[in-house]
Amino acid sequence: MSHGKQFTLYTTAYGPNGWKVEFVLQELGLTYEPLYLKLKEGEHKDPSHTKYNPNGRIPTIIDHHNNDFVIWESNAILFYLAEKYDTKRKISVDSFEEKMIEQQWLFFQASGQGAYFGQCGWFKIVGPPPRIPAAIERYQKEILRVFGVLDGVLAKQEWLVGGKCTIADISFVMWNEVAVTKFLNDYPGFDFERDFPALCRREFSNHGYIVALISSNEQNLQNLANELKSAGREAAYYAVSKYDYDEMHNAFEYFKRVYPNDEIRAALWNVTEAVRKPFLDLKKEDMQKMVDADVVAGFGFAQEAIKAFKQLEPNKYGKRGFLAFTSATGSRRGAPNCAISSTGKFALRALSQTVAKEFKTDDIHVSHVIVDALILTERWKVLYGDEWYAEKTKDEKHRTHPASIAKAYIYLAQQDTSAWTWELDLRPSHENWTW
Ligand SMILES: N[C@@H](CCC(=O)N[C@@H](CS)C(=O)NCC(=O)O)C(=O)O
């Protein structure tokens, strides 16, 4: 061939199967000439292609450095490229057993993912009308089932095989992407992040953030950091001995040492000394503890974050940094038995507003976020037991998922300078508005 590249790749711009071959060729630094066939015009059925690929589908490759060796079926191509050219095993595995597992996933991708997801696309989008609801639903359900298989496996391990990203993982990427954006976009109640967290990963680390966690509960910190790490994300934590001004400073200093070359761009505060008691039963110590944790430590946290933001240039959203104070309705209205928490949240709201106004012209975005919801975390189960939790959470619309809250924070962090939220109030749709 006159193009002088090692491979000729018959592919298309509009279908997922060819892209995985391009990903792998690029990862391995191999040169190729892509020929993007127009499927609508039947170019893939033309003898100029079918003489190489009797199946008349893309992708197909010709290896000009191996006697014009021809191979088709996307996963057969991936395996060929890995076995022949990934000698350092950058994106493939070495031992016999691991290779068999790699093959297992490649077979599953072709037969269980590609074939079924493709049928969903045919009945829902590409094929001729009428759109048959029973057919669309069947394949949508199959996509959800396959997502469940992958999510279950990836909840326990970082990658499908060999402890690293391999051709097995790469083979699934494009169809997953198409399914989320085009096939399940109108499926009732579908929420990728919420329903398949291991496939999707936690929101902030998923958006490229390193996650630096601070808490007084070391076990929780360890679990969360491990979960993020096993999902291939970067995370570190600092366990404070108590919530106070000095410990906030220590935590920030620690993270700066651990990540000397990274920037602090977003800081989220969520601390509450949640004491609920009749007013006359409260002790001086209860109030003092709240002031130390909610107010003084919150103030220290905000100072550290603002100092770090001020050293940076504005990012692509036009801000040096984003600081959020997580709060509650008690920050706006007091209620019986809430003298401690409400006083703390009122103070936090005042702090948030003053900091927001003082640093807006430094391009630092500060938001006060009220979250009024039963948040679906294991913590409630531990506190009140399985039965209570099951009863309280049975109605989907009365509860809030942490991933949905995280999504709102991401949205705030990415707002451009023309519309900054200064206060947000989040509730599940059927919240009973007792407050
Ligand atoms: N199992 C095959 C599927 C190939 C396939 O269906 N390719 C699509 C484009 S993504 C195609 O060529 N469709 C054209 C047709 O069905 O006529 C592979 O993974 O390579």
PDBQT file of the ligand as one rigid body, heavy atoms in Angstrom, charges set to zero:
ROOT
HETATM    1  N1  LIG A 501     -18.648  -8.882  16.032  1.00  0.00    +0.000 N 
HETATM    2  C1  LIG A 501     -18.203  -7.909  15.060  1.00  0.00    +0.000 C 
HETATM    3  C2  LIG A 501     -19.296  -6.898  14.796  1.00  0.00    +0.000 C 
HETATM    4  C3  LIG A 501     -18.957  -6.012  13.640  1.00  0.00    +0.000 C 
HETATM    5  C4  LIG A 501     -20.052  -5.047  13.306  1.00  0.00    +0.000 C 
HETATM    6  O1  LIG A 501     -21.245  -5.361  13.482  1.00  0.00    +0.000 OA
HETATM    7  N2  LIG A 501     -19.672  -3.884  12.810  1.00  0.00    +0.000 N 
HETATM    8  C5  LIG A 501     -20.650  -2.890  12.425  1.00  0.00    +0.000 C 
HETATM    9  C6  LIG A 501     -20.111  -1.478  12.599  1.00  0.00    +0.000 C 
HETATM   10  S1  LIG A 501     -19.766  -1.067  14.270  1.00  0.00    +0.000 SA
HETATM   11  C7  LIG A 501     -20.962  -3.061  10.948  1.00  0.00    +0.000 C 
HETATM   12  O2  LIG A 501     -20.085  -3.290  10.176  1.00  0.00    +0.000 OA
HETATM   13  N3  LIG A 501     -22.236  -2.911  10.589  1.00  0.00    +0.000 N 
HETATM   14  C8  LIG A 501     -22.652  -2.925   9.241  1.00  0.00    +0.000 C 
HETATM   15  C9  LIG A 501     -23.679  -3.978   8.923  1.00  0.00    +0.000 C 
HETATM   16  O3  LIG A 501     -24.209  -4.581   9.869  1.00  0.00    +0.000 OA
HETATM   17  O4  LIG A 501     -23.968  -4.152   7.758  1.00  0.00    +0.000 OA
HETATM   18  C10 LIG A 501     -16.910  -7.212  15.578  1.00  0.00    +0.000 C 
HETATM   19  O5  LIG A 501     -16.786  -7.051  16.794  1.00  0.00    +0.000 OA
HETATM   20  O6  LIG A 501     -16.072  -6.871  14.774  1.00  0.00    +0.000 OA
ENDROOT
TORSDOF 0
